[in-house]
Structures are given as structure tokens and as C-alpha cells.
Amino acid sequence: MTGFGVSYALPALVAALVGVAPAGTAGAVGGLLNAVRQVGATLGVVVMGAAVAAGTGSALLMSAAVCAIAWFVFARGR
């Protein structure tokens, strides 16, 4: 589900950011987006790994809730 959500949202996010970037900075904006995306993915893996290692049974439920909230926010266009 998470992979599908990222694959579904990323092209629209890139188009929106590059579309509003000042003239001549679209490449820098795209590069910054990719760097932030990779850092966010790394931190997400760290947090979920720590939750699973700590023995919390709700780690997958927490991940599903975050994905559902993100989908709801992006689907509404906010």
C-alpha cells in the first residue's frame, strides 16, 4: 500500500513543485525534492524498525494509519 501511494503521489508532487519553481531553478527544486524524499524514507524505515524492535504490536497499524491520513489529505488537495 505504501509503495502504491508513493508511486501514485510522487509524479503529481514533482509536477506541482517544478511548475511553481522560479525560472531557471526547476533542476534545483527537483533535486531538493529527491533529497528530502530519500531522507524521509530513511527516517520512516528507522522509526518503523525501532517500533518493531521494541515489540510494539501496533507498528503495522500505525503505518496503515499514517498512510490513510496522508491519502486523505492528498486526495482532498490540501
Phi and psi restraints in degrees (range 20) as a CNS / XPLOR table:
assign (resid 1 and name C) (resid 2 and name N)
       (resid 2 and name CA) (resid 2 and name C) 1.0 -65.6 20.0 2
assign (resid 2 and name N) (resid 2 and name CA)
       (resid 2 and name C) (resid 3 and name N) 1.0 -43.7 20.0 2
assign (resid 2 and name C) (resid 3 and name N)
       (resid 3 and name CA) (resid 3 and name C) 1.0 -60.8 20.0 2
assign (resid 3 and name N) (resid 3 and name CA)
       (resid 3 and name C) (resid 4 and name N) 1.0 -40.6 20.0 2
assign (resid 3 and name C) (resid 4 and name N)
       (resid 4 and name CA) (resid 4 and name C) 1.0 -65.2 20.0 2
assign (resid 4 and name N) (resid 4 and name CA)
       (resid 4 and name C) (resid 5 and name N) 1.0 -42.8 20.0 2
assign (resid 4 and name C) (resid 5 and name N)
       (resid 5 and name CA) (resid 5 and name C) 1.0 -62.8 20.0 2
assign (resid 5 and name N) (resid 5 and name CA)
       (resid 5 and name C) (resid 6 and name N) 1.0 -42.7 20.0 2
assign (resid 5 and name C) (resid 6 and name N)
       (resid 6 and name CA) (resid 6 and name C) 1.0 -66.1 20.0 2
assign (resid 6 and name N) (resid 6 and name CA)
       (resid 6 and name C) (resid 7 and name N) 1.0 -44.3 20.0 2
assign (resid 6 and name C) (resid 7 and name N)
       (resid 7 and name CA) (resid 7 and name C) 1.0 -63.4 20.0 2
assign (resid 7 and name N) (resid 7 and name CA)
       (resid 7 and name C) (resid 8 and name N) 1.0 -31.0 20.0 2
assign (resid 7 and name C) (resid 8 and name N)
       (resid 8 and name CA) (resid 8 and name C) 1.0 -77.5 20.0 2
assign (resid 8 and name N) (resid 8 and name CA)
       (resid 8 and name C) (resid 9 and name N) 1.0 -37.6 20.0 2
assign (resid 8 and name C) (resid 9 and name N)
       (resid 9 and name CA) (resid 9 and name C) 1.0 -90.2 20.0 2
assign (resid 9 and name N) (resid 9 and name CA)
       (resid 9 and name C) (resid 10 and name N) 1.0 -30.1 20.0 2
assign (resid 9 and name C) (resid 10 and name N)
       (resid 10 and name CA) (resid 10 and name C) 1.0 -61.4 20.0 2
assign (resid 10 and name N) (resid 10 and name CA)
       (resid 10 and name C) (resid 11 and name N) 1.0 -45.2 20.0 2
assign (resid 10 and name C) (resid 11 and name N)
       (resid 11 and name CA) (resid 11 and name C) 1.0 -60.0 20.0 2
assign (resid 11 and name N) (resid 11 and name CA)
       (resid 11 and name C) (resid 12 and name N) 1.0 -39.3 20.0 2
assign (resid 11 and name C) (resid 12 and name N)
       (resid 12 and name CA) (resid 12 and name C) 1.0 -67.4 20.0 2
assign (resid 12 and name N) (resid 12 and name CA)
       (resid 12 and name C) (resid 13 and name N) 1.0 -38.5 20.0 2
assign (resid 12 and name C) (resid 13 and name N)
       (resid 13 and name CA) (resid 13 and name C) 1.0 -65.1 20.0 2
assign (resid 13 and name N) (resid 13 and name CA)
       (resid 13 and name C) (resid 14 and name N) 1.0 -44.4 20.0 2
assign (resid 13 and name C) (resid 14 and name N)
       (resid 14 and name CA) (resid 14 and name C) 1.0 -62.0 20.0 2
assign (resid 14 and name N) (resid 14 and name CA)
       (resid 14 and name C) (resid 15 and name N) 1.0 -45.8 20.0 2
assign (resid 14 and name C) (resid 15 and name N)
       (resid 15 and name CA) (resid 15 and name C) 1.0 -61.8 20.0 2
assign (resid 15 and name N) (resid 15 and name CA)
       (resid 15 and name C) (resid 16 and name N) 1.0 -41.4 20.0 2
assign (resid 15 and name C) (resid 16 and name N)
       (resid 16 and name CA) (resid 16 and name C) 1.0 -66.1 20.0 2
assign (resid 16 and name N) (resid 16 and name CA)
       (resid 16 and name C) (resid 17 and name N) 1.0 -44.7 20.0 2
assign (resid 16 and name C) (resid 17 and name N)
       (resid 17 and name CA) (resid 17 and name C) 1.0 -68.4 20.0 2
assign (resid 17 and name N) (resid 17 and name CA)
       (resid 17 and name C) (resid 18 and name N) 1.0 -44.7 20.0 2
assign (resid 17 and name C) (resid 18 and name N)
       (resid 18 and name CA) (resid 18 and name C) 1.0 -67.5 20.0 2
assign (resid 18 and name N) (resid 18 and name CA)
       (resid 18 and name C) (resid 19 and name N) 1.0 -32.3 20.0 2
assign (resid 18 and name C) (resid 19 and name N)
       (resid 19 and name CA) (resid 19 and name C) 1.0 -67.0 20.0 2
assign (resid 19 and name N) (resid 19 and name CA)
       (resid 19 and name C) (resid 20 and name N) 1.0 -30.7 20.0 2
assign (resid 19 and name C) (resid 20 and name N)
       (resid 20 and name CA) (resid 20 and name C) 1.0 -100.0 20.0 2
assign (resid 20 and name N) (resid 20 and name CA)
       (resid 20 and name C) (resid 21 and name N) 1.0 0.6 20.0 2
assign (resid 20 and name C) (resid 21 and name N)
       (resid 21 and name CA) (resid 21 and name C) 1.0 -69.4 20.0 2
assign (resid 21 and name N) (resid 21 and name CA)
       (resid 21 and name C) (resid 22 and name N) 1.0 142.4 20.0 2
assign (resid 21 and name C) (resid 22 and name N)
       (resid 22 and name CA) (resid 22 and name C) 1.0 -59.6 20.0 2
assign (resid 22 and name N) (resid 22 and name CA)
       (resid 22 and name C) (resid 23 and name N) 1.0 155.2 20.0 2
assign (resid 22 and name C) (resid 23 and name N)
       (resid 23 and name CA) (resid 23 and name C) 1.0 -54.9 20.0 2
assign (resid 23 and name N) (resid 23 and name CA)
       (resid 23 and name C) (resid 24 and name N) 1.0 131.3 20.0 2
assign (resid 23 and name C) (resid 24 and name N)
       (resid 24 and name CA) (resid 24 and name C) 1.0 86.2 20.0 2
assign (resid 24 and name N) (resid 24 and name CA)
       (resid 24 and name C) (resid 25 and name N) 1.0 0.0 20.0 2
assign (resid 24 and name C) (resid 25 and name N)
       (resid 25 and name CA) (resid 25 and name C) 1.0 -116.5 20.0 2
assign (resid 25 and name N) (resid 25 and name CA)
       (resid 25 and name C) (resid 26 and name N) 1.0 9.6 20.0 2
assign (resid 25 and name C) (resid 26 and name N)
       (resid 26 and name CA) (resid 26 and name C) 1.0 -60.4 20.0 2
assign (resid 26 and name N) (resid 26 and name CA)
       (resid 26 and name C) (resid 27 and name N) 1.0 -38.3 20.0 2
assign (resid 26 and name C) (resid 27 and name N)
       (resid 27 and name CA) (resid 27 and name C) 1.0 -65.0 20.0 2
assign (resid 27 and name N) (resid 27 and name CA)
       (resid 27 and name C) (resid 28 and name N) 1.0 -42.4 20.0 2
assign (resid 27 and name C) (resid 28 and name N)
       (resid 28 and name CA) (resid 28 and name C) 1.0 -65.8 20.0 2
assign (resid 28 and name N) (resid 28 and name CA)
       (resid 28 and name C) (resid 29 and name N) 1.0 -39.6 20.0 2
assign (resid 28 and name C) (resid 29 and name N)
       (resid 29 and name CA) (resid 29 and name C) 1.0 -65.5 20.0 2
assign (resid 29 and name N) (resid 29 and name CA)
       (resid 29 and name C) (resid 30 and name N) 1.0 -43.2 20.0 2
assign (resid 29 and name C) (resid 30 and name N)
       (resid 30 and name CA) (resid 30 and name C) 1.0 -62.7 20.0 2
assign (resid 30 and name N) (resid 30 and name CA)
       (resid 30 and name C) (resid 31 and name N) 1.0 -41.1 20.0 2
assign (resid 30 and name C) (resid 31 and name N)
       (resid 31 and name CA) (resid 31 and name C) 1.0 -65.8 20.0 2
assign (resid 31 and name N) (resid 31 and name CA)
       (resid 31 and name C) (resid 32 and name N) 1.0 -40.7 20.0 2
assign (resid 31 and name C) (resid 32 and name N)
       (resid 32 and name CA) (resid 32 and name C) 1.0 -64.4 20.0 2
assign (resid 32 and name N) (resid 32 and name CA)
       (resid 32 and name C) (resid 33 and name N) 1.0 -41.0 20.0 2
assign (resid 32 and name C) (resid 33 and name N)
       (resid 33 and name CA) (resid 33 and name C) 1.0 -59.9 20.0 2
assign (resid 33 and name N) (resid 33 and name CA)
       (resid 33 and name C) (resid 34 and name N) 1.0 -44.5 20.0 2
assign (resid 33 and name C) (resid 34 and name N)
       (resid 34 and name CA) (resid 34 and name C) 1.0 -65.1 20.0 2
assign (resid 34 and name N) (resid 34 and name CA)
       (resid 34 and name C) (resid 35 and name N) 1.0 -39.4 20.0 2
assign (resid 34 and name C) (resid 35 and name N)
       (resid 35 and name CA) (resid 35 and name C) 1.0 -64.5 20.0 2
assign (resid 35 and name N) (resid 35 and name CA)
       (resid 35 and name C) (resid 36 and name N) 1.0 -44.9 20.0 2
assign (resid 35 and name C) (resid 36 and name N)
       (resid 36 and name CA) (resid 36 and name C) 1.0 -65.7 20.0 2
assign (resid 36 and name N) (resid 36 and name CA)
       (resid 36 and name C) (resid 37 and name N) 1.0 -38.6 20.0 2
assign (resid 36 and name C) (resid 37 and name N)
       (resid 37 and name CA) (resid 37 and name C) 1.0 -61.9 20.0 2
assign (resid 37 and name N) (resid 37 and name CA)
       (resid 37 and name C) (resid 38 and name N) 1.0 -42.8 20.0 2
assign (resid 37 and name C) (resid 38 and name N)
       (resid 38 and name CA) (resid 38 and name C) 1.0 -68.6 20.0 2
assign (resid 38 and name N) (resid 38 and name CA)
       (resid 38 and name C) (resid 39 and name N) 1.0 -39.8 20.0 2
assign (resid 38 and name C) (resid 39 and name N)
       (resid 39 and name CA) (resid 39 and name C) 1.0 -64.6 20.0 2
assign (resid 39 and name N) (resid 39 and name CA)
       (resid 39 and name C) (resid 40 and name N) 1.0 -43.0 20.0 2
assign (resid 39 and name C) (resid 40 and name N)
       (resid 40 and name CA) (resid 40 and name C) 1.0 -62.1 20.0 2
assign (resid 40 and name N) (resid 40 and name CA)
       (resid 40 and name C) (resid 41 and name N) 1.0 -41.4 20.0 2
assign (resid 40 and name C) (resid 41 and name N)
       (resid 41 and name CA) (resid 41 and name C) 1.0 -64.7 20.0 2
assign (resid 41 and name N) (resid 41 and name CA)
       (resid 41 and name C) (resid 42 and name N) 1.0 -40.7 20.0 2
assign (resid 41 and name C) (resid 42 and name N)
       (resid 42 and name CA) (resid 42 and name C) 1.0 -63.9 20.0 2
assign (resid 42 and name N) (resid 42 and name CA)
       (resid 42 and name C) (resid 43 and name N) 1.0 -45.5 20.0 2
assign (resid 42 and name C) (resid 43 and name N)
       (resid 43 and name CA) (resid 43 and name C) 1.0 -64.9 20.0 2
assign (resid 43 and name N) (resid 43 and name CA)
       (resid 43 and name C) (resid 44 and name N) 1.0 -35.4 20.0 2
assign (resid 43 and name C) (resid 44 and name N)
       (resid 44 and name CA) (resid 44 and name C) 1.0 -63.0 20.0 2
assign (resid 44 and name N) (resid 44 and name CA)
       (resid 44 and name C) (resid 45 and name N) 1.0 -42.0 20.0 2
assign (resid 44 and name C) (resid 45 and name N)
       (resid 45 and name CA) (resid 45 and name C) 1.0 -64.8 20.0 2
assign (resid 45 and name N) (resid 45 and name CA)
       (resid 45 and name C) (resid 46 and name N) 1.0 -40.2 20.0 2
assign (resid 45 and name C) (resid 46 and name N)
       (resid 46 and name CA) (resid 46 and name C) 1.0 -63.1 20.0 2
assign (resid 46 and name N) (resid 46 and name CA)
       (resid 46 and name C) (resid 47 and name N) 1.0 -47.2 20.0 2
assign (resid 46 and name C) (resid 47 and name N)
       (resid 47 and name CA) (resid 47 and name C) 1.0 -64.6 20.0 2
assign (resid 47 and name N) (resid 47 and name CA)
       (resid 47 and name C) (resid 48 and name N) 1.0 -46.2 20.0 2
assign (resid 47 and name C) (resid 48 and name N)
       (resid 48 and name CA) (resid 48 and name C) 1.0 -67.3 20.0 2
assign (resid 48 and name N) (resid 48 and name CA)
       (resid 48 and name C) (resid 49 and name N) 1.0 -37.2 20.0 2
assign (resid 48 and name C) (resid 49 and name N)
       (resid 49 and name CA) (resid 49 and name C) 1.0 -64.0 20.0 2
assign (resid 49 and name N) (resid 49 and name CA)
       (resid 49 and name C) (resid 50 and name N) 1.0 -40.2 20.0 2
assign (resid 49 and name C) (resid 50 and name N)
       (resid 50 and name CA) (resid 50 and name C) 1.0 -66.3 20.0 2
assign (resid 50 and name N) (resid 50 and name CA)
       (resid 50 and name C) (resid 51 and name N) 1.0 -38.6 20.0 2
assign (resid 50 and name C) (resid 51 and name N)
       (resid 51 and name CA) (resid 51 and name C) 1.0 -66.0 20.0 2
assign (resid 51 and name N) (resid 51 and name CA)
       (resid 51 and name C) (resid 52 and name N) 1.0 -40.9 20.0 2
assign (resid 51 and name C) (resid 52 and name N)
       (resid 52 and name CA) (resid 52 and name C) 1.0 -69.2 20.0 2
assign (resid 52 and name N) (resid 52 and name CA)
       (resid 52 and name C) (resid 53 and name N) 1.0 -41.8 20.0 2
assign (resid 52 and name C) (resid 53 and name N)
       (resid 53 and name CA) (resid 53 and name C) 1.0 -65.8 20.0 2
assign (resid 53 and name N) (resid 53 and name CA)
       (resid 53 and name C) (resid 54 and name N) 1.0 -30.8 20.0 2
assign (resid 53 and name C) (resid 54 and name N)
       (resid 54 and name CA) (resid 54 and name C) 1.0 -75.6 20.0 2
assign (resid 54 and name N) (resid 54 and name CA)
       (resid 54 and name C) (resid 55 and name N) 1.0 -8.5 20.0 2
assign (resid 54 and name C) (resid 55 and name N)
       (resid 55 and name CA) (resid 55 and name C) 1.0 86.2 20.0 2
assign (resid 55 and name N) (resid 55 and name CA)
       (resid 55 and name C) (resid 56 and name N) 1.0 17.0 20.0 2
assign (resid 55 and name C) (resid 56 and name N)
       (resid 56 and name CA) (resid 56 and name C) 1.0 -76.4 20.0 2
assign (resid 56 and name N) (resid 56 and name CA)
       (resid 56 and name C) (resid 57 and name N) 1.0 122.6 20.0 2
assign (resid 56 and name C) (resid 57 and name N)
       (resid 57 and name CA) (resid 57 and name C) 1.0 -73.5 20.0 2
assign (resid 57 and name N) (resid 57 and name CA)
       (resid 57 and name C) (resid 58 and name N) 1.0 -10.4 20.0 2
assign (resid 57 and name C) (resid 58 and name N)
       (resid 58 and name CA) (resid 58 and name C) 1.0 -96.2 20.0 2
assign (resid 58 and name N) (resid 58 and name CA)
       (resid 58 and name C) (resid 59 and name N) 1.0 13.4 20.0 2
assign (resid 58 and name C) (resid 59 and name N)
       (resid 59 and name CA) (resid 59 and name C) 1.0 -61.6 20.0 2
assign (resid 59 and name N) (resid 59 and name CA)
       (resid 59 and name C) (resid 60 and name N) 1.0 -44.6 20.0 2
assign (resid 59 and name C) (resid 60 and name N)
       (resid 60 and name CA) (resid 60 and name C) 1.0 -70.4 20.0 2
assign (resid 60 and name N) (resid 60 and name CA)
       (resid 60 and name C) (resid 61 and name N) 1.0 -35.8 20.0 2
assign (resid 60 and name C) (resid 61 and name N)
       (resid 61 and name CA) (resid 61 and name C) 1.0 -64.7 20.0 2
assign (resid 61 and name N) (resid 61 and name CA)
       (resid 61 and name C) (resid 62 and name N) 1.0 -40.0 20.0 2
assign (resid 61 and name C) (resid 62 and name N)
       (resid 62 and name CA) (resid 62 and name C) 1.0 -63.0 20.0 2
assign (resid 62 and name N) (resid 62 and name CA)
       (resid 62 and name C) (resid 63 and name N) 1.0 -42.8 20.0 2
assign (resid 62 and name C) (resid 63 and name N)
       (resid 63 and name CA) (resid 63 and name C) 1.0 -62.6 20.0 2
assign (resid 63 and name N) (resid 63 and name CA)
       (resid 63 and name C) (resid 64 and name N) 1.0 -43.3 20.0 2
assign (resid 63 and name C) (resid 64 and name N)
       (resid 64 and name CA) (resid 64 and name C) 1.0 -64.5 20.0 2
assign (resid 64 and name N) (resid 64 and name CA)
       (resid 64 and name C) (resid 65 and name N) 1.0 -38.5 20.0 2
assign (resid 64 and name C) (resid 65 and name N)
       (resid 65 and name CA) (resid 65 and name C) 1.0 -65.6 20.0 2
assign (resid 65 and name N) (resid 65 and name CA)
       (resid 65 and name C) (resid 66 and name N) 1.0 -42.4 20.0 2
assign (resid 65 and name C) (resid 66 and name N)
       (resid 66 and name CA) (resid 66 and name C) 1.0 -63.0 20.0 2
assign (resid 66 and name N) (resid 66 and name CA)
       (resid 66 and name C) (resid 67 and name N) 1.0 -42.7 20.0 2
assign (resid 66 and name C) (resid 67 and name N)
       (resid 67 and name CA) (resid 67 and name C) 1.0 -64.0 20.0 2
assign (resid 67 and name N) (resid 67 and name CA)
       (resid 67 and name C) (resid 68 and name N) 1.0 -41.7 20.0 2
assign (resid 67 and name C) (resid 68 and name N)
       (resid 68 and name CA) (resid 68 and name C) 1.0 -65.1 20.0 2
assign (resid 68 and name N) (resid 68 and name CA)
       (resid 68 and name C) (resid 69 and name N) 1.0 -41.4 20.0 2
assign (resid 68 and name C) (resid 69 and name N)
       (resid 69 and name CA) (resid 69 and name C) 1.0 -65.6 20.0 2
assign (resid 69 and name N) (resid 69 and name CA)
       (resid 69 and name C) (resid 70 and name N) 1.0 -43.5 20.0 2
assign (resid 69 and name C) (resid 70 and name N)
       (resid 70 and name CA) (resid 70 and name C) 1.0 -62.5 20.0 2
assign (resid 70 and name N) (resid 70 and name CA)
       (resid 70 and name C) (resid 71 and name N) 1.0 -41.9 20.0 2
assign (resid 70 and name C) (resid 71 and name N)
       (resid 71 and name CA) (resid 71 and name C) 1.0 -61.9 20.0 2
assign (resid 71 and name N) (resid 71 and name CA)
       (resid 71 and name C) (resid 72 and name N) 1.0 -44.4 20.0 2
assign (resid 71 and name C) (resid 72 and name N)
       (resid 72 and name CA) (resid 72 and name C) 1.0 -61.9 20.0 2
assign (resid 72 and name N) (resid 72 and name CA)
       (resid 72 and name C) (resid 73 and name N) 1.0 -43.0 20.0 2
assign (resid 72 and name C) (resid 73 and name N)
       (resid 73 and name CA) (resid 73 and name C) 1.0 -65.4 20.0 2
assign (resid 73 and name N) (resid 73 and name CA)
       (resid 73 and name C) (resid 74 and name N) 1.0 -46.0 20.0 2
assign (resid 73 and name C) (resid 74 and name N)
       (resid 74 and name CA) (resid 74 and name C) 1.0 -71.0 20.0 2
assign (resid 74 and name N) (resid 74 and name CA)
       (resid 74 and name C) (resid 75 and name N) 1.0 -33.7 20.0 2
assign (resid 74 and name C) (resid 75 and name N)
       (resid 75 and name CA) (resid 75 and name C) 1.0 -67.0 20.0 2
assign (resid 75 and name N) (resid 75 and name CA)
       (resid 75 and name C) (resid 76 and name N) 1.0 -31.3 20.0 2
assign (resid 75 and name C) (resid 76 and name N)
       (resid 76 and name CA) (resid 76 and name C) 1.0 -82.8 20.0 2
assign (resid 76 and name N) (resid 76 and name CA)
       (resid 76 and name C) (resid 77 and name N) 1.0 -9.3 20.0 2
assign (resid 76 and name C) (resid 77 and name N)
       (resid 77 and name CA) (resid 77 and name C) 1.0 78.7 20.0 2
assign (resid 77 and name N) (resid 77 and name CA)
       (resid 77 and name C) (resid 78 and name N) 1.0 29.9 20.0 2
